């Protein structure tokens, strides 16, 4: 029979090493086959001396366990109820056949050892590959073991996304026809604005998928409301998972406890993407897991990205741009790789991307402070990590065509060149995290934003007249909050995505999408007393000045919330109301510079930040919520 990649790798070991490992692997498999109802035989503790000395250092051994159906769970590998016993038997027979061949020189086949008991699970780990250098100290070896398990576990996990049946289920859950249609419309608009733009249909489809996934499909969970009274809950002591929860990879079950009812509401942390298509809720682990599956279901080449500082997201390969794009479904963020280090203030160390064909250390894409990151990479030796990744890739790529291997090598070389020179932060990468409650984000230290009202080089956008606007003597800008898009009407209808893209200053504000109400607006960040935002227009470099100015802005307040709009030119400040109607400002004729600003404050209670809003409109709206029309004359 044809050998699987893991068994093939296992057979490359010397005979004595192979036979020792095979004996233990067959024991694990036979225990499950003979005692299918005994949970203790479905669990292998990673720290078990037998496992760590006889399997972990052997090439292909732990990979065989994953091919059998074992999965990572805290400090153990487990064979879940959902795993296929037929698949386990297939790998077991393949190993047994190779063992018999090795022992056919007159030596009798040794009987299987008695059942090996594994202690009950505890905290995290999961997989294996090339053996760690023997020169490492015990503590370093232990760290390598844990890291090795995480690598192999993630590498095996992404193979679930390749199931044709699972991809069909994902497509059934998605409005893929509407997404494709919207992507085609967006591509047409972008090409009309810039015929030379290096953007393809798959790029626009990705943006539509990100928007739909966050707005319409998945929900964030901090603490579930009480299932009896609907009131607030607190995190209690973890609950034991049921057999059904274990079946879907929920090794952890959170206890969301209501002190009023004294009732526990269960929140299983499911790790199987098929189950997540049903539950449609969770935190970043569930979001990235399900979103990566959705990408693969739509034919996008995607990989799952694991960050050692406790976050996960997705990368998608853009054929038109010939590069991997960062995608965070929790934040509806695309191509903002410095978001975590610069915006959230994360102290990155290891960031690894896993696809069906390859593992890549992509840490350097997500940092502009490479020396600092390197100083924190102390869990394993760099040479060991490189050797391990190369070994994992070689084993996984055994069955690939020469053309596919060459394509992967070429892409990797392009990435390595990209990693050499750290990039500077750009607009959209400077704000703190928006997903999760304020308390949760504060606890993680991921709320960092730009200094109050102080524009950095990356965010201080200034509208200056283009050549076309100089000729027409008109600068006309519209912003639609629902589409999150600026349109520069006076410059061939150029479009710019993302509200932050054209902002001069911002302090404690963000774009809020209300999934339940299908509304969107700009509001203060939760917990802040004041939020500020401004847009700047400068005509002096073009030798022009204002002839006339008209502005339309919309804002809404609730309870005691307040929004104060102003228009500044030099020392003169003019306040105006934002009632959604176009207003003229004749007194500003002759000005060479304008700043439109809004300040949000007031409100009541824990939701005070929502009581002052800019540009509130329905998500399906296409009309502008902010418009500036400036006629110009020679200075």
GIKA-V71998 format. One record per pair of residues at least 24 apart in sequence whose ideal C-beta (glycine too) atoms are under 6 Angstrom apart, sorted by the first residue. I is the first residue (numbers start at 1). GAP is how many residues later the second one is. D is the distance in whole Angstrom. If there is no record, write none. Layout:
BEGIN
I & GAP & D
I & GAP & D
END
This chain:
BEGIN
4 & 63 & 5
5 & 390 & 5
5 & 393 & 5
6 & 54 & 5
6 & 57 & 4
6 & 58 & 5
6 & 61 & 5
7 & 87 & 5
7 & 88 & 6
9 & 50 & 5
9 & 51 & 3
9 & 386 & 5
10 & 50 & 3
10 & 51 & 6
10 & 54 & 6
11 & 87 & 5
13 & 45 & 6
13 & 46 & 6
15 & 87 & 5
17 & 41 & 6
20 & 34 & 6
21 & 34 & 6
21 & 37 & 4
21 & 40 & 5
22 & 73 & 5
22 & 77 & 5
24 & 30 & 5
24 & 31 & 6
25 & 39 & 6
25 & 70 & 6
26 & 86 & 6
27 & 85 & 6
27 & 86 & 5
27 & 89 & 6
29 & 59 & 6
29 & 63 & 4
30 & 82 & 5
31 & 84 & 5
32 & 47 & 6
40 & 77 & 6
42 & 36 & 6
42 & 37 & 4
43 & 33 & 5
43 & 35 & 5
43 & 75 & 5
44 & 33 & 5
44 & 74 & 5
45 & 31 & 5
45 & 73 & 5
45 & 74 & 5
46 & 29 & 6
46 & 79 & 4
46 & 103 & 6
52 & 93 & 6
56 & 72 & 5
56 & 89 & 6
57 & 74 & 4
59 & 71 & 6
62 & 65 & 5
62 & 66 & 3
62 & 90 & 6
66 & 90 & 4
67 & 24 & 5
72 & 54 & 2
72 & 81 & 3
73 & 48 & 6
73 & 178 & 4
74 & 47 & 5
74 & 48 & 6
74 & 49 & 5
74 & 50 & 5
74 & 177 & 6
75 & 47 & 4
75 & 48 & 5
75 & 50 & 5
76 & 45 & 4
80 & 166 & 6
80 & 167 & 6
81 & 162 & 6
81 & 165 & 6
81 & 166 & 4
82 & 165 & 4
125 & 24 & 4
126 & 24 & 6
126 & 27 & 3
127 & 24 & 6
127 & 25 & 2
127 & 26 & 4
128 & 24 & 5
129 & 259 & 5
129 & 262 & 5
129 & 263 & 5
130 & 257 & 6
130 & 258 & 5
130 & 261 & 4
132 & 252 & 6
133 & 251 & 6
143 & 236 & 5
144 & 236 & 5
147 & 232 & 6
147 & 233 & 5
154 & 152 & 5
154 & 200 & 5
155 & 199 & 5
155 & 204 & 6
155 & 237 & 6
158 & 146 & 5
158 & 196 & 5
158 & 198 & 6
161 & 132 & 5
161 & 135 & 4
162 & 194 & 5
166 & 108 & 6
167 & 130 & 4
169 & 108 & 6
170 & 123 & 5
170 & 124 & 5
170 & 127 & 4
171 & 126 & 5
173 & 104 & 5
179 & 29 & 5
179 & 30 & 6
182 & 26 & 5
183 & 25 & 5
193 & 301 & 5
193 & 302 & 5
198 & 122 & 6
198 & 123 & 5
199 & 121 & 6
200 & 120 & 3
203 & 115 & 5
206 & 110 & 5
210 & 122 & 5
210 & 124 & 6
213 & 78 & 6
213 & 116 & 5
214 & 118 & 4
215 & 298 & 5
215 & 300 & 6
217 & 63 & 6
218 & 62 & 5
218 & 69 & 6
219 & 62 & 4
220 & 215 & 5
221 & 60 & 5
221 & 61 & 6
222 & 214 & 6
222 & 215 & 5
222 & 218 & 5
223 & 33 & 5
224 & 32 & 5
224 & 41 & 5
224 & 43 & 6
226 & 32 & 4
226 & 35 & 6
227 & 38 & 4
228 & 33 & 5
228 & 35 & 5
229 & 32 & 5
231 & 27 & 6
231 & 29 & 5
233 & 24 & 6
233 & 25 & 5
248 & 24 & 4
248 & 27 & 4
284 & 27 & 6
284 & 28 & 6
284 & 46 & 5
285 & 27 & 6
287 & 42 & 5
287 & 43 & 5
288 & 24 & 4
288 & 25 & 5
288 & 26 & 6
291 & 38 & 4
303 & 50 & 5
303 & 51 & 6
303 & 52 & 4
304 & 50 & 5
305 & 48 & 5
306 & 46 & 5
307 & 44 & 5
308 & 41 & 5
308 & 42 & 4
309 & 37 & 5
315 & 38 & 6
330 & 105 & 4
331 & 103 & 6
331 & 104 & 6
336 & 92 & 5
336 & 93 & 5
337 & 28 & 5
337 & 29 & 5
338 & 30 & 6
338 & 87 & 5
338 & 91 & 4
339 & 90 & 5
341 & 26 & 5
342 & 83 & 5
342 & 87 & 5
342 & 88 & 6
343 & 86 & 5
343 & 87 & 5
343 & 88 & 5
344 & 88 & 6
344 & 89 & 5
344 & 102 & 4
345 & 100 & 6
345 & 103 & 4
348 & 25 & 5
349 & 27 & 4
349 & 28 & 5
357 & 51 & 6
358 & 35 & 5
358 & 50 & 6
359 & 30 & 5
359 & 33 & 5
364 & 55 & 4
368 & 54 & 4
368 & 55 & 6
370 & 52 & 6
425 & 33 & 5
426 & 32 & 5
427 & 31 & 6
427 & 32 & 5
427 & 73 & 5
427 & 74 & 6
428 & 70 & 6
428 & 72 & 5
430 & 29 & 6
434 & 76 & 5
438 & 88 & 4
438 & 89 & 5
452 & 55 & 5
453 & 52 & 5
453 & 54 & 5
453 & 79 & 6
455 & 50 & 5
460 & 44 & 6
461 & 41 & 5
461 & 42 & 6
462 & 74 & 5
462 & 76 & 5
463 & 74 & 5
464 & 74 & 5
464 & 77 & 6
465 & 77 & 4
466 & 25 & 5
470 & 72 & 6
473 & 159 & 4
474 & 157 & 6
475 & 155 & 5
476 & 153 & 5
477 & 151 & 5
478 & 146 & 4
478 & 149 & 5
479 & 147 & 4
480 & 144 & 5
481 & 39 & 5
481 & 134 & 4
481 & 136 & 5
481 & 144 & 5
482 & 38 & 6
482 & 135 & 5
482 & 137 & 5
482 & 139 & 4
504 & 30 & 5
504 & 31 & 5
504 & 32 & 4
505 & 29 & 5
506 & 27 & 5
507 & 25 & 4
509 & 24 & 5
518 & 100 & 6
518 & 101 & 5
519 & 99 & 6
520 & 99 & 6
521 & 92 & 4
521 & 94 & 6
521 & 95 & 4
522 & 92 & 4
522 & 93 & 6
523 & 86 & 6
523 & 87 & 6
523 & 90 & 5
524 & 76 & 5
524 & 85 & 4
526 & 83 & 5
530 & 71 & 5
531 & 69 & 4
532 & 67 & 5
533 & 65 & 5
534 & 61 & 5
534 & 63 & 4
535 & 61 & 5
536 & 59 & 5
537 & 57 & 4
538 & 55 & 5
539 & 53 & 5
540 & 52 & 4
543 & 92 & 5
544 & 88 & 4
544 & 91 & 6
545 & 45 & 6
545 & 47 & 5
545 & 90 & 5
546 & 42 & 6
546 & 43 & 6
546 & 45 & 5
547 & 84 & 4
547 & 85 & 6
547 & 86 & 4
548 & 83 & 5
549 & 36 & 5
549 & 39 & 5
549 & 81 & 5
550 & 32 & 5
550 & 34 & 5
550 & 79 & 4
551 & 32 & 6
551 & 77 & 5
552 & 30 & 4
552 & 75 & 4
553 & 25 & 4
553 & 73 & 5
554 & 24 & 6
554 & 26 & 4
554 & 61 & 6
554 & 71 & 5
555 & 59 & 5
556 & 57 & 5
556 & 60 & 5
557 & 55 & 5
558 & 53 & 4
559 & 45 & 5
559 & 52 & 5
560 & 42 & 5
560 & 44 & 6
561 & 41 & 5
561 & 42 & 4
561 & 50 & 3
561 & 51 & 4
562 & 39 & 5
562 & 40 & 4
562 & 50 & 6
563 & 37 & 5
563 & 49 & 5
564 & 35 & 5
565 & 33 & 5
566 & 31 & 5
567 & 29 & 6
568 & 27 & 4
569 & 25 & 5
END
